[in-house]
Amino acid sequence: MSATFRALVIDKDGDSQNVSFRELQTSDLPDHDVLVEIEYSTLNYKDGLAVSGKGRIARRLPMVGGIDLAGTVVESRSEAWNPGDKIIVNGWGLSETEWGGYSRFQRLKPEWLTRLPAAFTPLQAMAIGTAGYTAALCVDALEDWGRIAPGEGEVLVTGAAGGVGSVAISLLAAKGYVVTAATGRPETHDYLAGLGASGFISREELAAKGGPLQKERWTGGVDAVGSTTLANALAQTVRGGAIAACGLAGGADLPATVLPHILRSVTLIGVDSVMAPQEQRERAWARLARDLDRTKLEAITRVEPMSNIKALADDIIAGNVRGRVVIDVNA
């Protein structure tokens, strides 16, 4: 084990936030029961907000960023985990109230760890990351609602070229759903069609102010955008349909009315990936292992060194990141 190692630390600098790489020792880490050597982390929209300072994500400083990690248990005071176990962690307050994955080593609570599915390498698991795992939670939620069926009607995916959208399209298409992708970048249509999208709608059309009840179109949907986009999606959902909402890339507001809900029985399903119980996590990862096409996963993934994280954070906030970015924490 290295005497020192590099981590990305978010700290306070007067009234502003400072983000820098620091050399740490394992004695600097939180006193949790499991020490993990990390191979890869990810870049999610929340990571972009945390690193860029454009969102108040880190609520306790200093904070090691990174809401995801994959690695190997090195030391454990928990009977549930042994040295050599391959694990992944998504959410649980990492990068917000708990030190996260932008580090070579991290100490973690045993209940935060999920066993790495045998179907995936650590790199593949982080290519999926919180974004893909959240997409799987959304698809599970829609199917549990029970009003959608493969081949019947259109299922909407907003923020389609992003991490959640890309994986959601792939998972839904693999089950036979007819998927319409909402994107503001026409140049991504070929990419999205390759994932399984059957049709497209412009981001601008869904982001424009619309009526409280609109022409019924979507039997279901996965929304990572929020704001007017989600309001329009709900207003366009067919009677008895549902939208699973998991993000706010377009804003945290919801300028909508109750009319779709009380006149068409439309359901808004909130999906929280951060504090989801372990059984939901394991089910989502089982779906990913079963249904996610590895070729498509590779097509939406690129690996970047942690040294580039600040520029990458600005890119994802600006909407310039397509698919999934894996962060090599040792580069």
C-alpha positions in Angstrom: 0.0 0.0 0.0 1.4 3.4 -0.9 2.5 5.7 1.9 0.6 8.5 0.2 -1.9 8.7 -2.6 -3.7 11.4 -4.6 -7.3 12.5 -4.1 -9.4 15.3 -5.4 -10.5 17.4 -2.4 -13.2 20.1 -2.3 -12.6 22.7 0.4 -13.5 26.2 1.4 -11.4 29.1 0.3 -12.9 32.2 2.0 -16.4 32.5 0.6 -15.7 30.4 -2.4 -15.0 26.7 -3.1 -11.5 25.4 -3.9 -10.9 22.1 -5.7 -7.4 20.7 -5.7 -5.5 17.4 -5.8 -3.9 16.5 -2.5 -1.6 13.8 -1.2 -3.3 11.9 1.6 -2.5 8.9 3.8 -4.9 6.2 4.9 -4.8 7.8 8.4 -6.5 10.9 6.9 -9.5 8.8 5.7 -12.8 8.5 7.7 -12.8 5.8 10.5 -15.2 3.4 8.7 -14.9 -0.4 8.8 -13.9 -1.2 5.2 -10.8 0.1 3.4 -11.1 -0.2 -0.4 -8.4 0.3 -3.0 -10.3 2.1 -5.9 -9.6 1.4 -9.5 -12.3 3.6 -11.2 -14.9 6.2 -10.5 -17.2 8.0 -12.8 -18.4 11.4 -14.0 -22.1 12.1 -13.3 -24.0 15.4 -13.5 -23.9 15.7 -9.7 -20.1 15.2 -9.9 -20.0 18.1 -12.4 -21.9 20.3 -10.0 -19.7 19.4 -7.1 -16.4 19.8 -8.8 -17.3 23.0 -10.7 -18.9 24.6 -7.7 -22.0 25.3 -9.7 -24.1 23.4 -7.2 -24.0 23.1 -3.5 -23.3 19.3 -3.5 -20.6 19.0 -0.9 -22.3 19.8 2.4 -19.4 19.0 4.6 -15.8 20.2 4.0 -13.2 19.2 3.3 -14.8 16.6 1.0 -13.3 14.0 -1.4 -15.5 14.1 -4.6 -16.9 11.3 -6.6 -20.3 9.6 -6.0 -19.3 6.2 -7.5 -16.4 3.8 -7.1 -15.3 0.3 -7.9 -12.4 -1.5 -6.3 -11.1 -4.2 -4.0 -11.4 -4.6 -0.3 -8.0 -4.2 1.4 -8.9 -4.3 5.1 -12.2 -5.0 6.8 -13.5 -4.9 10.4 -16.8 -6.2 9.1 -17.7 -9.9 8.9 -19.6 -9.2 5.7 -16.5 -8.3 3.7 -13.1 -9.8 3.3 -9.9 -8.6 1.7 -10.0 -9.4 -2.0 -13.7 -8.9 -2.4 -14.6 -6.9 -5.5 -17.2 -4.2 -4.8 -19.0 -1.2 -6.1 -20.6 1.8 -4.3 -23.2 4.2 -5.7 -24.6 7.1 -3.8 -25.0 6.8 0.0 -24.0 10.5 0.4 -20.6 10.2 -1.2 -19.3 13.6 -2.3 -22.1 15.2 -0.3 -21.7 14.2 3.4 -19.3 11.3 3.0 -15.9 11.1 1.3 -16.1 9.7 -2.2 -14.4 7.9 -5.1 -11.9 10.4 -6.5 -9.1 8.8 -4.5 -6.9 5.7 -4.7 -8.1 4.6 -1.3 -11.3 5.1 0.7 -12.8 3.9 4.0 -16.5 3.0 3.8 -19.3 1.7 5.8 -20.0 -2.0 5.1 -23.7 -1.4 4.3 -22.8 0.9 1.5 -21.0 -1.8 -0.5 -22.6 -3.9 -3.3 -20.8 -7.0 -4.5 -19.5 -6.5 -8.1 -21.7 -8.7 -10.4 -19.6 -11.5 -12.0 -20.9 -10.2 -15.4 -18.9 -7.0 -15.1 -15.3 -5.8 -14.7 -14.7 -2.8 -12.4 -14.3 -0.6 -15.5 -17.7 -1.8 -17.0 -19.4 -1.3 -13.6 -18.2 2.3 -13.6 -19.2 2.7 -17.2 -22.6 2.0 -15.9 -22.1 3.9 -12.6 -24.9 5.8 -10.8 -26.3 7.0 -14.1 -26.8 3.5 -15.5 -27.9 2.0 -12.1 -30.4 4.9 -11.8 -31.7 4.1 -15.3 -32.2 0.5 -14.2 -34.1 1.6 -11.1 -36.4 3.7 -13.3 -37.2 0.8 -15.7 -37.8 -1.4 -12.7 -40.2 1.2 -11.3 -42.1 1.6 -14.6 -42.5 -2.2 -14.9 -43.6 -2.5 -11.3 -46.3 0.1 -12.0 -47.6 -2.4 -14.5 -49.1 -0.2 -17.1 -46.5 -0.4 -19.9 -45.9 -3.4 -22.2 -43.2 -4.1 -24.8 -44.4 -3.0 -28.3 -47.4 -1.1 -27.0 -47.1 2.7 -27.4 -44.1 4.9 -27.1 -41.8 5.2 -24.0 -40.1 8.6 -23.7 -36.5 9.0 -22.5 -35.4 12.6 -21.9 -31.8 13.7 -21.7 -31.3 10.8 -24.1 -27.6 11.3 -24.9 -26.6 11.6 -21.3 -25.6 8.7 -19.0 -29.1 7.9 -17.6 -30.8 8.3 -21.0 -28.3 6.2 -22.9 -28.6 3.3 -20.5 -32.3 3.6 -20.2 -32.7 3.5 -24.0 -30.6 0.4 -24.2 -32.4 -1.4 -21.4 -35.9 -0.6 -22.7 -35.0 -1.5 -26.3 -33.6 -4.8 -25.1 -37.0 -5.6 -23.6 -38.9 -4.7 -26.8 -40.2 -1.3 -25.9 -40.7 1.4 -28.6 -38.4 4.2 -27.4 -38.5 7.9 -28.4 -35.4 9.8 -27.5 -35.5 13.5 -26.5 -32.3 15.3 -27.3 -31.2 18.8 -28.3 -28.3 17.4 -30.4 -29.4 16.1 -33.8 -25.9 14.8 -34.4 -26.5 12.2 -31.7 -29.4 10.5 -33.6 -27.3 7.8 -35.1 -25.7 7.1 -31.7 -29.1 6.9 -30.1 -30.6 4.8 -32.9 -27.7 2.4 -32.3 -28.7 2.1 -28.7 -32.3 1.2 -29.7 -34.2 4.5 -30.1 -37.0 4.2 -32.7 -37.9 7.9 -32.9 -36.8 11.3 -31.8 -38.3 14.5 -30.3 -36.4 17.8 -29.9 -35.3 18.9 -26.5 -36.6 22.4 -27.4 -40.1 21.1 -28.1 -40.4 19.5 -24.7 -38.8 22.5 -23.0 -41.3 25.0 -24.4 -44.2 26.0 -22.2 -47.2 23.9 -23.0 -50.8 23.3 -21.8 -51.7 21.4 -18.7 -53.3 18.6 -20.8 -51.8 17.9 -24.3 -52.3 15.2 -26.9 -51.7 11.8 -25.3 -48.6 10.1 -26.5 -46.3 8.4 -24.0 -47.3 5.1 -22.2 -44.4 5.7 -19.9 -41.1 7.6 -19.6 -37.8 8.1 -17.9 -37.0 11.7 -17.2 -33.6 13.1 -16.0 -34.3 16.7 -16.9 -37.2 18.0 -14.7 -38.7 21.5 -15.0 -40.9 22.2 -18.1 -39.6 19.1 -19.8 -41.1 16.9 -17.1 -44.3 19.0 -17.0 -44.8 18.5 -20.7 -44.0 14.8 -20.5 -46.7 14.4 -17.8 -49.2 16.4 -19.9 -48.6 14.2 -22.9 -48.8 10.8 -21.0 -51.7 8.5 -21.9 -54.4 7.6 -19.4 -53.0 5.4 -16.7 -49.4 5.9 -17.8 -46.4 6.9 -15.6 -43.2 8.9 -15.8 -40.2 7.9 -13.6 -38.3 11.0 -12.7 -34.7 10.9 -11.4 -32.9 14.1 -12.3 -33.0 17.9 -12.7 -30.6 18.8 -15.4 -33.1 21.3 -16.7 -34.1 22.6 -13.3 -35.6 21.6 -9.9 -38.9 23.3 -10.5 -42.0 21.6 -11.9 -44.3 24.2 -13.5 -47.3 21.7 -13.9 -50.9 21.2 -12.7 -52.7 18.3 -11.1 -54.8 17.9 -14.3 -52.9 14.9 -15.8 -53.0 13.1 -12.5 -56.7 13.6 -11.6 -58.2 13.5 -15.2 -56.0 10.8 -16.7 -54.7 9.0 -13.7 -51.1 9.8 -14.8 -48.5 8.8 -12.2 -45.2 10.6 -11.4 -42.8 8.0 -9.9 -39.9 9.5 -8.0 -36.7 7.5 -8.2 -33.9 8.1 -5.6 -30.7 6.2 -6.3 -28.7 7.7 -3.4 -30.4 6.0 -0.5 -32.1 3.1 -2.3 -32.3 0.0 -0.1 -29.8 -2.8 -0.9 -32.5 -5.1 -2.4 -33.4 -2.5 -5.0 -29.8 -2.0 -5.8 -29.2 -5.7 -6.3 -32.3 -6.0 -8.4 -31.1 -3.1 -10.6 -27.7 -4.5 -11.0 -29.2 -7.9 -11.9 -31.2 -6.2 -14.7 -28.1 -4.5 -16.0 -26.2 -7.8 -16.0 -29.0 -9.5 -17.8 -30.2 -6.9 -20.3 -27.5 -4.4 -21.0 -25.7 -5.1 -24.3 -21.9 -5.0 -23.6 -21.2 -3.8 -27.1 -23.6 -0.9 -26.6 -22.0 -0.2 -23.2 -18.6 0.0 -24.8 -20.0 2.3 -27.5 -21.2 4.9 -24.9 -18.1 4.8 -22.7 -14.8 6.5 -22.7 -12.1 6.5 -20.0 -10.5 9.7 -18.8 -7.7 10.4 -16.2 -8.7 12.0 -12.9 -6.2 14.7 -13.8 -8.8 16.0 -16.4 -11.7 16.1 -13.9 -12.1 19.8 -13.7 -12.5 20.3 -17.4 -14.8 17.3 -17.6 -17.0 18.8 -14.9 -17.5 21.9 -16.9 -18.3 19.9 -20.0 -21.0 17.8 -18.4 -22.7 20.9 -16.9 -22.6 22.5 -20.3 -24.3 19.4 -21.8 -21.3 18.5 -23.9 -20.8 15.0 -22.6 -22.3 12.1 -24.5 -22.8 8.7 -22.8 -20.6 7.7 -19.9 -17.2 8.9 -18.7 -15.2 6.5 -16.5 -12.5 8.2 -14.3 -9.2 6.3 -13.8 -8.3 7.5 -10.3 -4.7 6.4 -10.8 -4.1 8.6 -13.8 
